[in-house]
Amino acid sequence: MNRSVLFLFFFISLMFTVRAQQFPGTTQQLPGGFGQSNRPGSTSSASFGGIDDTTKVIYGPKSTRYMLEEDIFNNRKKLYTMDTTMDNVHQFLYVQRSQNQFQDLGNLGTPMKDVFVSVPQQLGAQTGYSVFSPYAYQTMQVKYFDTKSPFTDMYLALGGHNQNILRFDFSQNITPRWNVGFNLQRFTSQKQFGTSGANDPTKLLAQNWGFLGHTNYRSKNDKYTLLLHFINMHHTISEQGGVLPGTNLDGTRNIYAYTGDAILTGGALNLPDPQGSDIRNDWHIYHQYVLDQGFQVYHRLDYNRHKNYFQDDTLAINKTFYPAILGDTSRIEQDARFRLLENQFGLKGVYKRGQSAFNYRAYLRSRVYGQYTRYNTARTNYNEYETRRVETFLGGWLGYYFPDSLSQVTAEAEYQVGGGYRLQGQFESKYLTAGYSSIFANPTLLQERFQSHIFFWRNNFSLRGYNHAYGKLNLRYKKLQLQPGLDYYLLSNYVYFDTAAVARQLNGSFSVLRTGLGYRFEIGKFLASGQAYYTVQSRRDALRTPPFFMNARFQYELLYAKVLYIQVGIDLHYKSPYYADAYMPVTQQFYIQNTKQVEGYVLADVFANLRVNRTRLFVKFSHVNQGVFQPGYFVAPDFLPMRRSFAFGVDWYLFD
C-alpha cells in the first residue's frame, strides 16, 4: 500500500469521526533543561468515581488515566490523563523529541549520544553499550493505566525518504484494580547514500522491533501495589561509516553529494554490509505494602539480558576505515552479552503536619552481573573473556513539602560499599529551581576492558567524578515567560575515547559552564518559544560540545469549519560549528576527532498539526531550506543530514 492510499484511508476514516470540540489550549512545555523534568499529560490527585454509561457517553481522555512508578515511589498521588493537545505532534523523530539535545548520524535508527555533558544516572558499573538505548522503552517512563473502558492508541508516521514508524498501544482493566496492557513498536529507515537505487536489495539501513508488556494491581484497601513490566528491543543497523564525496555533473568534487559511496561496504563480493545490533530483554517489578501512612515497605527487582553485536565480513575491503589490524584481515566478529540481577529493599513513608509534609526513604540495593565477550582471532577461530561482580549499596532520601504546595526541598545520598557515592539536593518553588549533585562512579565495563583483533585494552581506571550545580528562574510578565538558567559541571578523572577510538582517562579535573534561556511569548493564537545555550569549557581535548545551541518555534493556531483544529508553524535549529565526535561501529562508541567540523547550519522545518475529535495528525516539510544559503552540512563527521522531505502522521485514540 503506497503512501497516497494510506493518507486517503486515514483522512476518510477521520472525517467519519468528526465532532465539534472546544479549541485546545497551548500547554507546550518550554524545551529543555536547567535541571527540570517535564511530565506528560495533565495531572489529578482525585480518585476515580463511579461511571454512568447508561445516560451519556463519557469514556475518553478523562476516564483513561495512568500513573508513573516515580510518583508511587515518592508517595505522590498523581494520575495523568491522555494528552490530546497538538503540541509537538510533528516531532516524530527521536532527535527532535529530545529538543535536538542528541546527536545521531543523520537518519532514523542510527547511533545517538548526548550533545552536552552526559552524567551517569546511577552507581554501579554499566555495560557501556548505550548508543541504541534511546530507541528502547524506558523503565521509568512506563505508563501504568487505570481505564474504565478498553484504550487503544494507534500511531503511524510516514517520514521522508522511507523513515517509517508504526506503534500500537492497548490497555484494559481486568478488574477495577487490575490493569493489563502492551505497547508494540516497529520502525525502519533506508540508506540515503551508498546504494544502487530504489531496487537495491541492501537499501535497508535500520530496523527496530520494540515490545512492552505491563500490568499493575492495587488491593481493595490500597495497602498493596504491584507494578510489573517486560521490555524487549531488537535493533539492527547496516553500518556505513559515512559517505565518500560525490561528483557534480561537470565532474567536480562535491562533499555534500548523496550520490557518493559509503565508506564501509560489502564491495564487489556481494557480501552484506557491516552489521551492528542491540538486543535486550528487561524484566522489572516494583511492589510496596503500606503498614501505616508513615511506614511502608517496598521491593524493586530488575533482571536484564543485553546482547551487542558487530560483524564485518569484508574487513579486507574496509581496512582503511579501522586502526591497525592486529590479526586476521578477512573479517571481524564481536559479541558482548550482559546479564544483571538487581534487588532493592527499603522502608519509606510520609508524615503530614497541617499543610506541610515530610517524606523519607532508606534502602539496601544489590547487583549481581556478568559480561561475557566473544571475538574472532581468525576467520573461524574465537577467543572469549568474562567479568563477574557483586555490588552492594546503601541509600537514603528525604523530602520536605512546604504548606504552599508549590515548594519542596529534597536530599538523597547513596554509598557503594568499597566504591563510589552519589549525593543530590534540590529546591523547587514557583519562581526558582536549584540544586547540586555529585557522583563518583565506576567506569563502564567496556571502558575497563575490550579485546578484538582491531582494539585491545585492559584498564584500571579510577572512579569518574561528576559535580553538577544548576539553577533556573521561572519569570512571567503578562504574556511573556522567561527561564534563565545556569549549569556548572566539574568533571574529574573523565573517561573518553581518543582520536584512535581507544579508551583513555584524564588526570585531574576540568569545568564546563553552560548558560541558557528558555522563552515563551503568546499573544492571541500566535506563539513564539524556544531555548538557547552558550557553553564554555576549560579544556576541549576530551569533550566536545557546540559553543552555541538554539531552538526556536513560531506557530499560529486556527479553527476551520468549526471541527478542524490546526497549528501551522516553523521550527528552527542551529548549533555553531564544532568538532563533533566520530563513530566507531566495532565498539559502538563515539570518539574524539580533530579533522572535520560539523553543523554551523540553520535547519528549518515547516509543519501543520491538526486535530479532529480525539485524533491528531501532522504534515511536515523537513529541511525546507536545503541548499538555500549554503550547499549543505554534516551532522556528524562524514554523515549528512536527511534531505528535504515530506512527512505525514496520525495518532488515533480509541476509548471503547
Number of C-alpha atoms within 10 A of each C-alpha: 5 6 11 8 10 13 14 11 11 15 14 10 10 19 13 9 11 15 12 12 14 10 16 13 11 13 12 12 14 18 22 20 21 24 19 14 8 11 11 12 15 15 16 12 10 9 9 15 7 7 12 10 9 7 6 8 9 14 19 19 18 16 19 22 23 18 21 20 20 12 12 16 15 17 15 14 13 17 22 22 19 17 14 19 20 24 18 14 20 25 16 19 17 17 20 14 15 15 18 21 18 17 19 23 23 19 24 26 26 21 24 24 21 16 17 16 15 9 17 17 9 13 20 21 18 20 20 15 19 15 19 20 17 16 21 21 20 12 17 9 13 21 19 24 27 27 27 23 17 17 23 19 16 17 18 22 22 21 22 18 17 17 22 22 21 17 17 17 18 18 25 23 20 15 12 14 15 17 20 21 21 18 20 17 20 18 22 20 23 22 22 23 21 20 20 12 13 9 8 9 9 19 18 16 22 23 22 21 18 20 20 22 19 21 21 23 23 18 12 10 7 11 14 17 18 18 21 20 22 20 22 21 23 18 25 23 23 25 26 22 21 21 23 21 18 18 16 12 8 6 8 9 12 16 20 20 18 23 20 19 18 24 18 24 25 19 13 8 9 10 13 15 21 25 20 23 21 23 21 20 17 20 17 17 18 19 20 22 18 18 12 11 13 15 15 18 19 20 18 17 18 18 18 18 17 19 19 23 22 23 23 25 20 23 21 14 19 20 16 12 12 15 12 12 16 12 15 17 19 15 22 25 23 21 17 23 18 22 19 20 16 18 17 18 15 18 19 23 20 19 13 13 8 6 10 15 16 18 18 21 21 18 18 17 20 17 19 15 20 17 21 15 21 18 22 21 21 16 14 9 9 13 12 15 13 13 12 12 11 13 17 19 20 17 18 18 19 17 20 19 18 15 13 11 12 11 17 20 18 18 18 18 18 22 20 19 11 9 15 18 23 21 18 18 18 19 17 18 16 13 13 15 21 21 20 19 18 20 25 25 24 21 24 17 18 22 24 18 16 19 20 23 19 18 18 12 14 12 15 10 18 17 18 21 25 23 19 21 20 22 23 25 19 16 14 14 8 8 11 14 17 19 21 19 22 21 21 19 22 18 23 20 20 22 22 20 20 18 17 14 21 18 23 18 20 17 11 10 14 17 16 20 17 20 19 21 22 25 20 21 17 17 11 8 12 15 17 17 22 22 23 20 19 17 18 16 17 11 12 13 13 19 20 19 23 21 15 19 20 20 22 19 18 17 18 17 21 14 14 8 7 12 17 18 22 21 19 18 19 19 19 16 20 19 22 17 18 18 20 26 27 22 24 17 21 22 24 21 23 21 21 22 21 13 9 15 19 21 22 18 17 18 19 20 20 21 24 21 24 24 26 21 19 20 20 24 24 24 21 23 19 22 20 17 17 18 12 8 9 10 11 18 23 22 21 23 23 23 24 24 20 20 19 16 16 18 21 23 24 25 19 21 20 16 20 11
